[in-house]
Amino acid sequence: MKFNKKYRFHRITMNILKGCGLVLLSTTLSAMESLDDSSLQQVTGQAGADLSLKFSLNHDNNANFLCADLLYCRLALSLNNRYHDGTQDTYDAQGNRIASATGRKQWLVMKGIQGTVNIQELKLDGEDVVYNGTPHAAIKLGFNPVKPIEFRNVGFQSLSIETDTCTESDANCSTGSSNLPGYLTPATPYGGSGFDASKERGFIGVNMNGNLSLTGDVKIFSCGAGHPRC
């Protein structure tokens, strides 16, 4: 029987390489070792994240107003406990008015509130801020000027001041046929065919469309009273 020397040499070489591979593999699969605090302090690493956020209120997918009942597309604010009847109000020694919780509460009501805000890219990262020679961790928020923040139909259709129709004499005003908070005043839309047709009655409206392009970054960090920015 004859053997091919070239073939035998090739087989021997392959066996040697396989053996070396097994030796190397056995050395790399050693047991994991725990690190003490000083060793952990020498380990560094950092990775950020790019976020995209989209907020939509009372809108469809094309940023058009979508509201089945105008009564529930409102934002109401009651400022400084303002009531329609101030006869029970008192004043302190400095002349400051102390509102009494009597009468019907008044509300500043934004009707037909809506809007879509699309933050296409928000960079979230970490960075050290050094003050008084001491580094402190900070959250860094960055923006991409090529990807602006988009505002689509952000605002409200009309603004009005509404008053409760409650019959109670105290501050508690439960909803009902005779006890109606001002922010639930029945919707009364304009008629006709003008620009405000089918919109609720009020004296001003706001609607904003545009792009906001930002550069730079914002760093959020904590500090003591000794720092000039705190």
C-alpha positions in Angstrom: 0.0 0.0 0.0 1.3 3.5 -0.9 0.7 6.7 1.0 0.7 10.2 -0.3 3.4 12.1 1.7 1.7 15.4 1.0 -1.6 14.2 2.3 0.0 12.7 5.5 1.8 16.0 6.2 -1.4 17.9 5.8 -3.2 15.5 8.3 -0.4 15.9 10.8 -0.5 19.7 10.5 -4.2 19.8 11.1 -4.0 17.6 14.2 -1.3 19.9 15.7 -3.5 23.0 15.1 -6.5 21.3 16.7 -4.4 20.5 19.7 -3.2 24.0 20.0 -6.8 25.3 19.7 -7.9 23.0 22.5 -5.1 24.3 24.7 -5.9 27.9 24.0 -9.6 27.2 24.6 -9.0 25.6 28.0 -6.9 28.6 29.1 -9.5 31.1 28.2 -12.3 29.3 30.0 -10.9 29.9 33.5 -13.1 30.7 36.5 -14.4 34.3 36.9 -12.8 36.3 39.7 -14.5 38.9 42.0 -13.1 42.4 42.0 -12.6 44.5 45.1 -13.6 48.2 45.3 -10.2 49.5 44.3 -10.2 47.2 41.2 -13.7 48.3 40.3 -12.6 52.0 40.4 -10.2 51.2 37.5 -13.0 50.0 35.3 -14.6 52.7 33.1 -17.2 52.6 30.4 -20.0 54.7 29.0 -22.7 54.5 26.4 -25.4 57.0 25.5 -28.8 56.6 23.9 -30.7 58.4 21.2 -34.4 58.8 21.9 -37.3 59.9 19.8 -40.5 61.0 21.6 -43.9 62.0 20.2 -46.7 63.5 22.2 -50.2 63.7 20.7 -53.4 65.1 22.4 -56.8 65.0 20.8 -55.2 64.4 17.3 -55.4 61.7 14.7 -52.3 60.3 12.9 -52.2 63.4 10.6 -52.3 65.9 13.5 -55.9 66.9 12.8 -58.3 67.8 15.7 -60.1 64.7 16.9 -62.7 65.1 19.7 -66.0 63.2 20.0 -67.3 65.5 22.7 -66.1 69.1 23.0 -67.0 69.1 26.7 -64.1 66.7 27.4 -61.4 68.4 25.3 -60.7 71.2 27.8 -58.0 72.3 30.3 -59.3 74.4 33.2 -57.4 76.3 35.9 -58.7 77.8 39.1 -56.3 80.5 40.1 -55.8 81.7 43.7 -59.1 80.1 44.9 -61.1 82.8 43.1 -64.8 82.7 43.8 -67.6 84.8 42.4 -68.6 86.1 45.9 -65.9 87.8 47.9 -68.0 89.1 50.7 -66.5 86.6 53.2 -62.9 87.4 52.3 -60.5 88.7 55.0 -57.2 90.6 54.9 -54.1 90.1 57.0 -52.0 92.8 58.7 -50.1 93.4 55.6 -53.2 93.9 53.5 -53.0 90.6 51.7 -56.3 89.2 50.7 -57.2 85.8 52.2 -59.8 84.2 50.0 -62.8 82.5 51.7 -64.0 79.2 50.3 -67.5 80.4 49.8 -69.6 80.9 46.7 -69.0 79.5 43.2 -65.5 78.9 42.0 -64.4 80.6 38.8 -62.3 78.8 36.1 -60.0 79.8 33.2 -61.0 77.3 30.6 -59.0 76.5 27.4 -61.5 74.8 25.1 -60.6 72.5 22.2 -57.1 71.9 23.5 -55.0 69.9 21.1 -51.4 69.4 19.8 -48.7 67.1 18.6 -45.1 67.6 19.6 -42.5 65.3 17.8 -39.0 65.3 19.3 -37.2 63.5 16.5 -33.9 63.0 18.4 -32.9 63.5 22.0 -29.4 62.4 23.0 -29.2 61.1 26.5 -25.7 60.7 28.0 -23.7 61.1 31.2 -20.9 63.5 32.0 -18.9 64.8 34.9 -19.3 68.4 36.0 -16.4 69.7 38.0 -16.8 72.4 40.6 -14.7 73.2 43.7 -12.3 70.7 42.3 -14.7 67.8 42.8 -16.4 65.9 39.9 -20.1 65.3 40.1 -22.2 63.1 37.8 -24.6 64.9 35.5 -27.2 63.9 33.0 -26.5 65.4 29.6 -29.3 66.0 27.1 -28.3 66.9 23.5 -30.1 67.9 20.4 -29.6 67.5 16.7 -30.1 70.7 14.7 -30.8 68.7 11.5 -33.7 67.0 13.3 -35.8 69.8 14.8 -38.6 69.5 17.3 -41.9 69.6 15.3 -45.0 71.4 16.6 -48.3 70.6 14.8 -51.6 72.4 15.7 -50.5 73.0 19.3 -52.9 75.2 21.2 -56.6 75.6 21.9 -59.6 76.9 20.0 -61.0 79.4 22.5 -60.5 80.8 26.0 -63.2 81.7 28.4 -64.0 82.3 32.1 -66.6 80.0 33.5 -68.3 80.0 36.9 -69.7 77.0 38.8 -73.5 76.7 39.0 -73.3 74.9 42.3 -75.9 75.4 45.0 -73.6 74.5 47.9 -72.3 77.3 50.1 -69.0 75.5 50.8 -66.1 74.7 48.6 -67.3 71.1 47.8 -69.0 71.1 44.4 -70.2 67.7 43.2 -71.3 67.2 39.6 -75.0 66.8 38.9 -78.0 68.5 37.2 -78.0 71.4 39.7 -74.3 71.3 40.8 -72.2 71.8 37.7 -68.5 72.9 37.8 -67.6 75.7 35.5 -65.2 73.6 33.4 -68.2 71.3 32.5 -70.3 74.1 31.2 -72.2 72.7 28.2 -70.4 73.3 24.9 -71.9 76.1 22.8 -70.3 76.2 19.3 -70.4 79.1 16.9 -72.7 78.7 13.9 -72.4 79.9 10.4 -69.6 79.2 8.0 -66.8 81.4 9.2 -63.3 80.4 10.4 -64.7 79.7 13.9 -67.7 77.7 12.8 -68.3 74.6 15.0 -65.8 75.9 17.5 -66.7 76.7 21.1 -67.4 80.3 22.2 -64.5 82.3 23.7 -62.5 85.4 23.3 -59.1 84.1 22.1 -57.5 81.1 20.5 -54.0 79.9 20.0 -52.6 77.6 17.2 -48.9 77.0 16.7 -47.2 75.2 13.8 -43.5 75.2 13.3 -40.1 73.6 13.8 -37.7 74.3 16.7 -34.0 73.6 15.8 -31.7 73.4 18.8 -27.9 73.0 19.2 -25.7 72.4 22.3 -26.6 70.4 25.3 -28.2 70.7 28.7 -26.5 69.3 31.9 -28.6 68.4 34.9 -26.7 67.9 38.2 -27.1 68.3 41.9 -24.9 70.5 44.0 -24.7 72.1 47.5 -25.6 75.6 48.6 -21.9 76.6 48.2 -22.1 76.3 44.4 -22.9 79.6 42.6 -25.5 78.0 40.4 -27.5 76.5 43.3 
